[in-house]
Amino acid sequence: MGSHHHHHHHGSKNILIAFFLNAGFAVIELIGGYLTNSVAIYSDALHDFGDSLALLFSYFAEKLSHKSADEKYTFGYRRFSMLSALVNGIILLSGSVFVIFEAFKRIMSPEEVAPEGMLGLAVLGILVNSFAAYRLSKDDGTNTKMVMLHLLEDLLGWIAVFIVSIVLLFKPWFVLDSILSILISLMILRGVYKNLIKIGFIFLQKFPDELEFEKLKKEIVQLDLVKDIHAIKGWSIDDSTFYLRFHVLVPKQTTIEKIDVLKAQIKEVLKEYKVQHSTVEFESEGGCDDVQ
């Protein structure tokens, strides 16, 4: 358990490092965007400010999500991490839509940009975002994945700015600046969409896709005394912890002692499937098989 906790502390620390890098860099970009007249850099600065807010929110939510359960939050605080991932997704979504909108306006009337300054900022951007993304790639979880998407988006953005600024040094194709920001935004929107759908299902308490219930059921039915399992209900607490409840049918005259042993065996099986919370009810054959 100790190492598990340490891993999570590590996760929030990496998010904080990413926040400071992002916020500091956003200020540099605003100045850089002004000096080079590049819409790609301007929109990226805006994006980075959005990212910084999202990262700060992630940091606090991630810390909160590892608090133990109490009377108010009997299942613990893990959903806060999902809430943060949801807010991050919405910020990314609106940021990308804004960038696309701005870029389309520029395509209609391209403006001259300063490629030398763009090139310098691009190199700096690639270094900063690579470092932040590398730090975060060590962690898992939907919230961290959303943060990773922010950073990858920025990283790809800067690689593209890098390429475009080199082209612009030789050719005055200023429209490339805008086309590029549209392509990157569209690619990121795809990733955000997939993650938002997943978060939506968790909040709607859909039965977890990751939980291989047929396999789990087989394992439990093979245990001594288990005749059948029914009235199954399950949902995700976050993207890696599940809650499950079901009724187990046992032979008539089964003693409480035997049921206690069986319950312990069932809980062991559930643990292997990442089911951290469960409610198991026992019924005797011919007793109340119509219970739902």
C-alpha positions as CSV (number, residue, x, y, z in Angstrom):
1,M,0.0,0.0,0.0
2,G,2.9,2.3,0.9
3,S,4.4,2.2,-2.6
4,H,0.9,2.7,-4.1
5,H,0.5,5.9,-2.2
6,H,3.9,7.1,-3.0
7,H,3.2,6.6,-6.7
8,H,0.2,8.9,-6.5
9,H,2.0,11.5,-4.6
10,H,4.5,11.4,-7.4
11,G,1.7,11.9,-9.9
12,S,0.5,15.1,-8.4
13,K,4.0,16.4,-8.1
14,N,4.6,15.9,-11.8
15,I,1.4,17.7,-12.6
16,L,2.6,20.6,-10.5
17,I,6.0,20.7,-12.4
18,A,4.0,20.7,-15.6
19,F,1.9,23.6,-14.3
20,F,4.9,25.8,-13.5
21,L,6.5,25.1,-16.9
22,N,3.3,25.8,-18.7
23,A,2.4,29.0,-16.9
24,G,5.9,30.5,-17.2
25,F,6.0,29.6,-20.8
26,A,2.6,31.1,-21.6
27,V,3.9,34.5,-20.5
28,I,6.9,34.1,-22.8
29,E,4.6,33.1,-25.7
30,L,2.3,36.2,-25.3
31,I,5.3,38.4,-25.7
32,G,6.6,36.2,-28.5
33,G,3.3,36.2,-30.3
34,Y,3.2,40.0,-30.1
35,L,6.7,40.4,-31.5
36,T,6.3,37.9,-34.3
37,N,2.7,38.6,-35.2
38,S,2.0,34.8,-35.4
39,V,-1.6,33.6,-34.8
40,A,-0.2,30.1,-34.1
41,I,1.9,31.4,-31.3
42,Y,-0.8,33.8,-30.0
43,S,-3.4,31.0,-29.9
44,D,-0.9,28.7,-28.3
45,A,-0.3,31.3,-25.6
46,L,-4.0,31.3,-24.9
47,H,-4.1,27.6,-25.0
48,D,-1.2,27.4,-22.5
49,F,-3.0,29.7,-20.1
50,G,-6.0,27.4,-20.3
51,D,-3.8,24.5,-19.8
52,S,-2.2,26.0,-16.8
53,L,-5.6,26.5,-15.2
54,A,-6.5,23.0,-16.0
55,L,-3.2,21.7,-14.6
56,L,-3.7,23.6,-11.4
57,F,-7.2,22.2,-11.1
58,S,-5.8,18.7,-11.8
59,Y,-3.2,19.0,-9.2
60,F,-5.7,19.8,-6.4
61,A,-8.2,17.2,-7.6
62,E,-5.5,14.5,-7.9
63,K,-4.4,15.2,-4.3
64,L,-8.0,15.2,-3.1
65,S,-8.8,12.0,-4.9
66,H,-6.4,10.0,-2.8
67,K,-8.0,11.0,0.5
68,S,-9.5,8.0,2.4
69,A,-13.3,7.5,2.6
70,D,-15.1,9.4,5.4
71,E,-18.8,9.8,6.5
72,K,-19.5,12.3,3.8
73,Y,-17.8,10.5,0.9
74,T,-18.2,6.8,1.8
75,F,-16.6,5.6,-1.4
76,G,-13.6,7.9,-1.0
77,Y,-12.7,10.9,-3.1
78,R,-11.6,9.2,-6.3
79,R,-14.3,10.7,-8.4
80,F,-12.7,14.2,-8.0
81,S,-10.0,13.1,-10.3
82,M,-12.7,12.2,-12.9
83,L,-14.3,15.6,-12.4
84,S,-11.0,17.3,-13.0
85,A,-10.5,15.2,-16.2
86,L,-14.0,16.4,-17.3
87,V,-13.1,20.1,-16.7
88,N,-9.8,19.6,-18.5
89,G,-11.6,18.0,-21.5
90,I,-14.0,21.0,-21.7
91,I,-11.2,23.5,-21.6
92,L,-9.3,21.6,-24.3
93,L,-12.4,21.4,-26.4
94,S,-13.2,25.1,-26.2
95,G,-9.6,26.0,-26.7
96,S,-9.3,24.0,-29.9
97,V,-12.6,25.4,-31.3
98,F,-11.3,28.9,-30.6
99,V,-8.0,28.2,-32.3
100,I,-9.8,26.8,-35.4
101,F,-12.1,29.8,-35.6
102,E,-9.1,32.3,-35.4
103,A,-7.1,30.3,-37.9
104,F,-10.0,30.4,-40.4
105,K,-10.2,34.2,-40.2
106,R,-6.4,34.3,-40.9
107,I,-6.7,32.0,-43.9
108,M,-9.0,34.5,-45.5
109,S,-6.5,37.3,-45.1
110,P,-3.0,36.0,-44.2
111,E,-0.7,38.4,-42.4
112,E,3.0,38.6,-42.4
113,V,4.8,36.9,-39.6
114,A,8.5,37.0,-38.3
115,P,9.8,33.4,-38.9
116,E,13.1,33.9,-37.1
117,G,11.4,34.7,-33.8
118,M,8.9,31.8,-34.4
119,L,11.8,29.4,-34.9
120,G,13.4,30.4,-31.6
121,L,10.1,30.0,-29.7
122,A,9.4,26.7,-31.4
123,V,12.7,25.2,-30.2
124,L,12.1,26.4,-26.6
125,G,8.5,25.1,-26.8
126,I,9.6,21.7,-27.9
127,L,12.1,21.4,-25.1
128,V,9.7,22.6,-22.3
129,N,6.8,20.5,-23.4
130,S,8.9,17.4,-24.0
131,F,10.3,17.6,-20.5
132,A,6.8,18.1,-19.0
133,A,5.3,15.2,-21.1
134,Y,8.3,12.9,-20.1
135,R,7.7,13.6,-16.4
136,L,4.0,12.8,-16.8
137,S,4.4,9.7,-18.9
138,K,5.4,7.8,-15.8
139,D,1.9,8.2,-14.3
140,D,-1.4,6.6,-15.2
141,G,-5.1,7.4,-14.8
142,T,-7.6,9.4,-16.9
143,N,-6.8,12.7,-15.3
144,T,-3.1,12.3,-16.0
145,K,-4.0,11.2,-19.6
146,M,-6.0,14.4,-20.1
147,V,-3.0,16.4,-18.9
148,M,-0.8,14.4,-21.2
149,L,-3.1,15.3,-24.1
150,H,-2.6,19.0,-23.2
151,L,1.1,18.6,-23.3
152,L,1.2,16.5,-26.5
153,E,-1.0,19.0,-28.2
154,D,1.5,21.7,-27.3
155,L,4.4,19.6,-28.3
156,L,3.0,18.8,-31.7
157,G,2.0,22.4,-32.1
158,W,5.6,23.5,-31.5
159,I,7.0,20.8,-33.9
160,A,4.6,22.2,-36.5
161,V,5.6,25.8,-35.8
162,F,9.2,24.7,-36.1
163,I,8.6,23.2,-39.5
164,V,6.5,26.2,-40.7
165,S,9.0,28.8,-39.5
166,I,11.8,27.0,-41.5
167,V,9.6,27.0,-44.6
168,L,8.7,30.7,-44.0
169,L,12.4,31.6,-43.9
170,F,12.6,30.7,-47.6
171,K,9.0,31.2,-48.9
172,P,6.4,33.8,-47.9
173,W,3.6,31.2,-47.5
174,F,2.1,32.8,-44.4
175,V,-1.2,30.9,-44.7
176,L,0.7,27.8,-43.4
177,D,0.7,29.4,-40.0
178,S,-3.1,29.1,-39.9
179,I,-3.6,25.7,-41.7
180,L,-1.2,24.2,-39.2
181,S,-3.1,25.3,-36.1
182,I,-6.3,23.9,-37.5
183,L,-4.8,20.4,-38.2
184,I,-3.3,20.1,-34.7
185,S,-6.6,21.2,-33.1
186,L,-8.6,18.6,-35.0
187,M,-6.2,15.8,-34.0
188,I,-6.5,16.8,-30.3
189,L,-10.3,17.0,-30.5
190,R,-10.4,13.4,-31.4
191,G,-8.4,12.4,-28.3
192,V,-10.5,14.6,-26.1
193,Y,-13.7,13.2,-27.5
194,K,-12.7,9.7,-26.7
195,N,-11.8,10.6,-23.1
196,L,-14.9,12.6,-22.5
197,I,-17.1,9.7,-23.6
198,K,-15.4,7.5,-21.1
199,I,-15.8,10.0,-18.3
200,G,-19.5,10.4,-19.2
201,F,-20.0,6.7,-18.9
202,I,-18.4,6.6,-15.5
203,F,-20.6,9.5,-14.2
204,L,-23.7,7.8,-15.7
205,Q,-22.7,4.6,-13.8
206,K,-22.6,2.4,-16.8
207,F,-21.4,-1.2,-16.1
208,P,-17.6,-1.0,-16.5
209,D,-16.4,-2.3,-19.9
210,E,-13.0,-3.2,-18.3
211,L,-14.7,-5.6,-15.9
212,E,-14.7,-9.0,-17.5
213,F,-17.8,-10.1,-15.7
214,E,-18.4,-13.5,-17.5
215,K,-14.9,-14.6,-16.5
216,L,-15.4,-13.3,-12.9
217,K,-18.8,-15.1,-12.7
218,K,-17.3,-18.4,-13.8
219,E,-14.6,-18.1,-11.1
220,I,-17.2,-17.5,-8.4
221,V,-19.6,-20.2,-9.5
222,Q,-16.8,-22.7,-9.3
223,L,-16.4,-22.0,-5.6
224,D,-17.8,-24.5,-3.1
225,L,-21.4,-24.0,-2.2
226,V,-22.2,-21.4,-4.9
227,K,-25.2,-22.5,-7.0
228,D,-25.8,-19.3,-8.9
229,I,-25.2,-15.5,-9.0
230,H,-28.0,-13.0,-10.0
231,A,-29.2,-9.4,-9.4
232,I,-25.9,-8.1,-10.6
233,K,-25.2,-4.4,-10.4
234,G,-21.9,-2.6,-11.0
235,W,-20.3,0.7,-11.8
236,S,-16.9,2.5,-11.9
237,I,-15.7,4.8,-9.1
238,D,-12.9,6.0,-11.4
239,D,-11.2,4.5,-14.4
240,S,-9.5,1.8,-12.4
241,T,-11.7,1.0,-9.4
242,F,-15.1,-0.7,-9.5
243,Y,-18.1,-1.4,-7.3
244,L,-20.1,-4.6,-7.6
245,R,-23.1,-6.1,-5.9
246,F,-24.9,-9.4,-6.5
247,H,-26.8,-12.2,-4.8
248,V,-25.3,-15.6,-4.3
249,L,-27.5,-18.7,-4.1
250,V,-26.3,-21.4,-1.6
251,P,-27.8,-24.7,-0.6
252,K,-30.4,-24.8,2.2
253,Q,-29.1,-25.4,5.7
254,T,-25.7,-23.6,4.9
255,T,-24.3,-22.4,8.2
256,I,-23.3,-18.8,8.9
257,E,-19.7,-20.1,9.4
258,K,-19.6,-21.6,6.0
259,I,-21.0,-18.5,4.4
260,D,-18.3,-16.4,6.1
261,V,-15.6,-18.6,4.6
262,L,-17.3,-18.4,1.2
263,K,-17.6,-14.6,1.5
264,A,-13.9,-14.3,2.1
265,Q,-13.2,-16.4,-0.9
266,I,-15.5,-14.3,-3.1
267,K,-13.8,-11.1,-1.9
268,E,-10.4,-12.5,-2.8
269,V,-11.6,-13.2,-6.4
270,L,-13.1,-9.7,-6.6
271,K,-9.8,-8.1,-5.6
272,E,-8.1,-9.6,-8.6
273,Y,-10.6,-7.8,-10.8
274,K,-9.9,-4.4,-9.2
275,V,-13.3,-4.5,-7.5
276,Q,-12.5,-2.5,-4.3
277,H,-16.1,-2.1,-3.0
278,S,-18.6,-4.9,-3.1
279,T,-21.9,-6.0,-1.5
280,V,-22.6,-9.7,-1.6
281,E,-26.0,-11.1,-0.4
282,F,-26.6,-14.7,0.3
283,E,-29.9,-16.6,-0.3
284,S,-30.7,-20.3,0.3
285,E,-32.2,-22.5,-2.4
286,G,-36.0,-22.4,-2.4
287,G,-35.9,-19.4,0.0
288,C,-36.3,-16.3,-2.1
289,D,-35.2,-16.9,-5.6
290,D,-37.5,-14.2,-6.9
291,V,-35.5,-11.4,-5.1
292,Q,-34.1,-8.8,-7.5
